[in-house]
Amino acid sequence: MVSGTGFAVMDVRGMKLHRASIVVQLAFMLLMASPASAEPVYQGFSHFTYYDIHIDFKQSLGNDRWRFRTRAEYSGGQPDFVSEWREADCNLGTIDGEVVPEVAQYGYQRGLPEVYRAICGER
């Protein structure tokens, strides 16, 4: 404490240790989070717009089950879309309880087999 000022003076060593602990905490948080995949797992074209689908986040739930989000990046300046949390069960071959086909048969299945393979690997 500096006399007469009422302000506490922090030791320079204490400040350095405090900064170092913050840096270590941030680094740990970044290492624990799965980064978005650099390469798209699926590329598509719909309604005159090209898009890429990436795995945005992937977290193991144990027993070969995964919780994940995907990110769709659109051409033409449209904002990215991040999906709700989804769950893949690699033992059952499902995403959110629905069996994933080897090849998409309908429009709503577009990219689903590729996302499944990116999460679980080849069957």
N, C-alpha and C positions, 0 to 999 in steps of 0.2 A: 504494500500500500504506500503510495506516495503521500508524505505527510502534508496535511492541509488541503488536499484536493478532493478527497473522498472517492477517488478512482483507484481501482485495483490494477496493478501492473502485472501482466502475465509473463512468466518466464519464457524466453524465446525457445528454450528446449521443450517446454510444455506445448507451445503452439506447433512446433514441428512434429511432435508425437501425435497430437490431435489430427493434424492434416494427414499424417501417414496412416492413421487408423481409418480415416474416411476413404482414402485411396484404396486401401486393402479391402474394405467392405464393398466398394463399388466394383473392384476387379472380381471379387468372389461372386457378386450378383450377376455380372456379365458372363462369367464362366458357367454358371448354373443354368442360364437360359439358353435354349437351343436357338441359334440364329436362323434367320430365314434362309431357305436354300438359294444359292446363287444361281443355279441353273433351274429353269422352269421344269416342272414334272409333266406339264401338259401345255400345249399351245393350240388355241382354237380360233375360230372365226364365227361370229354370230351377229346378225343385224348390222352388217357393214362395219363391224369393229373386230380387230384382232385383239386377243388377250392371252396372257400367260398366267398359269396357275403355279404358285410356289407353296411349299410347306412353310408356314409362317412360324409355327411353334409346335414342338413335339415333346411330350412328357410320358415317361413310362409309368404305367399303373401296376406293373408286375404281371406275372403269368402270361406274358406275350400279349398284353393289352396296352393300347396307347391312347392318350388324349391328345388331340391336335387341332390346329386351326390352319386354314389355307388362306392365301392372299391372291386375289385376282388383280393383275395389273393390266389396264386397258390402254390401247393406243388412242391417240386423238385428244389427250389431255383430260380424260375423265378421271375422277378420283379412284384410288384403289378400293377394293372391297375385301374386308376381312370377315371370314365366316364365323359363325357361332362355334363353340366348342363341340367337337365331334369325338366319337370313340370307335377305334378300330380293334377288333378282336381277331388277331392273326391265327388263332387256333380254329376258329369257326369260319373264317373267311368273310367276316361281316364288317360293315361300317354302320354304326347306329342301329344294330340289330338286323339290318337288311343284307342279304347275301350279295356280294360284289361279283358281277359277271366277269369272265375273262376278257370279253370284248363288249363295249357298250352297244346295246341293241336299240336303245331309245335315246332321244335327245336329252332327257333329264339325267341320263347316266354318263353323259359326255365328260371325260376326264376322270371318272370314278375309278376305273381299273388302274390307271396310271398313278393316282394318288395312293391307292391301296398298295401298289408295288413299292412306291417311295417310302411308305410307312413300314410295311411288313417284309418287303423283299419278294422275290419270285416264289410262287407256290410249288 
